[in-house]
């Protein structure tokens, strides 16, 4: 893969969800440093404003979108607004996600299960539906969908999160197949254990200093946005730095 740098003469537009903290924050920052105009979406306005300040200090540009991904109509409006202002989208980073609770399957409250599926799966599908036409208008549309090793390990007590990430990968791979004959490239990403608030929630006794910083993960992800990327329908594993293909033979 090449790095994520783009020419200043060819500005590209990138939408990053969950951009107010963690991996999303640093992916947005690194894309901005590489020359992308960042559309940053998240629930936390303070985090978005901090990101905006940092990107502007580096000479970059942002459009801030306070958005709760439970607002499906809001996701639709976001696509319409991007179309009206830019007419296209070059990069989607579908990063926002919800852990839920670590609990036996039969102890999980219905509302918790539904929240995880709404944010991690339904909102991702709605986002795909909203921005796919915009990505298709780019000369080199790139979609990066955050997954997790939980989708494959299916460890005990992680049921809703594991199921949601498996579903997200299925959506991503299906989308990639449907776009195979276009210039759009779609890949999932396993970031691996990362020093984030979600990781701390899942592993409260873990020393965060033993984990990679989200900035390091963001830099590993950045090349997936590059126009020269050829891979599609795969899972990029950040810990190994390699693409993995989980598809079975026909």
C-alpha positions in Angstrom: 0.0 0.0 0.0 1.0 3.6 -0.5 0.8 6.3 2.1 -2.3 8.4 2.4 -0.9 11.7 1.1 -2.9 13.4 -1.7 -2.0 16.3 -3.9 -3.0 19.8 -2.8 -4.2 20.3 -6.4 -6.7 17.5 -6.0 -8.5 18.1 -2.7 -10.4 15.0 -1.5 -13.4 14.9 0.9 -13.4 12.4 3.8 -16.3 11.6 6.2 -15.3 10.2 9.5 -17.8 9.0 12.1 -17.0 8.8 15.8 -14.5 11.5 15.1 -14.6 13.2 18.6 -12.2 10.8 20.3 -10.1 7.6 20.0 -9.3 6.1 16.6 -11.8 8.3 14.7 -10.3 11.5 16.1 -6.8 10.5 15.0 -7.8 9.1 11.6 -9.6 12.5 11.0 -6.5 14.4 12.1 -4.1 12.3 10.0 -6.4 12.5 6.9 -6.5 16.3 7.3 -2.7 16.4 7.6 -2.6 14.4 4.3 -4.7 17.1 2.5 -8.3 15.9 2.9 -11.2 18.1 3.8 -12.7 16.4 6.9 -16.4 16.0 7.5 -16.3 15.0 11.2 -19.4 13.4 12.7 -19.9 12.5 16.3 -22.3 13.0 19.3 -19.8 14.9 21.4 -19.6 18.6 20.3 -16.7 19.4 22.6 -14.6 16.6 21.0 -15.5 17.8 17.5 -14.5 21.4 18.4 -11.2 20.2 19.8 -10.5 18.3 16.6 -11.5 21.3 14.5 -9.0 23.5 16.4 -6.2 21.0 16.0 -6.8 20.5 12.3 -7.0 24.3 11.7 -3.7 24.8 13.5 -2.2 22.4 10.9 -3.7 24.3 8.0 -6.5 21.9 7.4 -10.3 22.3 6.9 -13.2 20.6 8.6 -17.0 20.5 8.5 -18.4 19.5 11.9 -21.5 17.4 12.1 -23.0 16.8 15.6 -24.9 13.6 15.0 -26.2 10.7 17.0 -26.2 7.7 14.8 -29.5 6.5 16.3 -30.9 9.4 14.2 -31.4 7.5 10.9 -33.1 10.4 9.2 -30.1 12.5 10.3 -27.8 10.1 8.5 -29.9 10.5 5.4 -29.8 14.3 5.7 -26.0 14.1 6.1 -25.7 12.4 2.7 -28.0 15.0 1.1 -25.9 17.8 2.7 -22.6 16.4 1.4 -24.2 16.1 -2.1 -25.4 19.7 -2.0 -22.1 21.1 -0.8 -19.5 18.9 -2.5 -21.3 16.8 -5.0 -19.3 13.7 -4.1 -17.5 11.9 -1.3 -14.0 10.4 -1.7 -13.5 8.6 1.6 -15.8 7.1 4.2 -14.4 6.0 7.6 -17.2 4.3 9.4 -15.6 4.2 12.8 -18.4 4.9 15.3 -19.3 1.9 17.5 -20.8 0.8 20.8 -19.6 -2.0 23.0 -22.7 -2.7 25.0 -22.2 -4.9 28.1 -19.9 -7.8 28.7 -22.3 -10.4 29.9 -23.7 -13.9 29.3 -26.1 -13.8 26.3 -29.1 -14.7 28.4 -28.4 -11.9 30.9 -28.2 -9.1 28.3 -31.1 -6.7 28.4 -33.1 -6.4 25.2 -32.5 -2.6 25.1 -28.7 -3.0 25.3 -28.7 -5.6 22.5 -30.9 -3.4 20.4 -28.7 -0.3 21.0 -25.6 -2.2 19.9 -27.2 -3.4 16.8 -28.7 0.0 16.0 -25.4 1.9 16.3 -23.0 -0.8 15.0 -25.1 -2.4 12.2 -28.2 -0.5 11.3 -26.5 2.9 11.3 -23.6 1.5 9.3 -26.1 0.1 6.6 -27.9 3.5 6.6 -24.6 5.3 6.2 -23.7 3.1 3.3 -27.0 3.7 1.7 -26.7 7.4 2.2 -23.2 7.9 0.8 -22.7 5.1 -1.7 -23.9 7.3 -4.6 -21.5 10.0 -3.5 -18.5 7.6 -3.3 -19.4 6.3 -6.8 -19.0 9.9 -8.1 -15.4 10.0 -6.9 -12.7 9.0 -9.3 -11.4 6.8 -6.5 -13.9 6.3 -3.7 -12.6 4.5 -0.6 -14.7 3.1 2.2 -13.0 2.0 5.5 -15.3 0.1 7.9 -14.0 -0.5 11.4 -14.5 -4.1 12.6 -12.9 -6.1 15.4 -11.2 -9.4 16.1 -14.3 -10.1 18.2 -16.2 -10.8 14.9 -14.1 -13.9 14.5 -13.1 -14.9 18.0 -16.6 -14.8 19.4 -15.3 -15.0 22.9 -17.7 -15.7 25.8 -19.7 -12.8 27.1 -19.0 -10.6 24.1 -22.1 -11.7 22.2 -23.8 -8.5 21.0 -20.5 -6.8 20.1 -19.1 -9.9 18.3 -22.4 -10.4 16.4 -22.6 -6.8 15.4 -19.0 -6.7 14.1 -19.6 -9.9 12.1 -22.6 -8.3 10.6 -20.6 -5.2 9.7 -18.0 -7.2 8.0 -20.7 -9.0 6.0 -22.1 -5.7 4.9 -18.7 -4.4 4.0 -17.8 -7.5 1.9 -21.2 -7.5 0.2 -20.8 -3.9 -0.7 -17.3 -4.5 -2.0 -18.6 -7.2 -4.3 -21.4 -5.1 -5.6 -18.9 -2.3 -6.4 -16.3 -4.6 -7.9 -16.6 -3.2 -11.4 -16.4 0.4 -10.2 -13.6 2.5 -8.9 -14.9 2.2 -5.3 -12.8 0.1 -2.9 -14.3 -1.2 0.4 -12.4 -2.8 3.2 -12.9 -3.6 6.8 -10.3 -3.0 9.5 -9.4 -4.8 12.7 -7.6 -2.2 14.7 -6.5 -4.6 17.4 -6.2 -3.7 21.1 -6.0 0.1 21.3 -5.7 2.6 24.0 -9.3 3.9 23.8 -12.3 4.5 26.1 -14.1 1.5 24.7 -11.1 -0.8 25.4 -11.0 0.6 29.0 -14.7 -0.2 29.4 -14.1 -3.8 28.2 -10.9 -4.4 30.1 -11.0 -2.2 33.2 -8.0 -3.9 34.8 -5.7 -3.5 31.8 -2.7 -1.1 31.9 -3.5 1.3 29.0 0.2 2.1 28.6 0.8 -1.5 27.3 -1.5 -0.8 24.3 -0.9 1.0 21.0 -2.0 4.6 20.9 -4.9 5.4 18.6 -2.6 7.6 16.6 -0.5 4.6 15.7 -3.6 2.8 14.6 -4.8 5.8 12.6 -1.5 6.0 10.7 -1.7 2.3 9.9 -5.2 2.8 8.5 -4.4 5.9 6.5 -3.2 4.1 3.3 -6.6 2.4 2.9 -7.9 5.9 1.8 -5.3 6.4 -1.0 -6.6 6.6 -4.6 -4.0 4.0 -5.7 -5.3 1.3 -3.3 -6.3 -1.8 -5.3 -7.5 -4.2 -2.5 -11.2 -4.5 -1.8 -13.5 -6.8 0.1 -10.8 -7.7 2.6 -10.0 -7.3 6.3 -6.9 -5.2 7.1 -5.4 -6.4 10.3 -3.5 -3.5 12.0 -1.5 -5.7 14.4 0.1 -7.7 11.5 -0.1 -4.9 8.9 -1.6 -7.3 6.4 -4.8 -7.9 4.5 -6.8 -11.1 5.3 -9.4 -12.8 3.2 -12.0 -14.7 5.1 -14.0 -15.6 2.1 -14.6 -19.3 1.4 -14.2 -20.9 -2.0 -17.4 -21.0 -4.1 
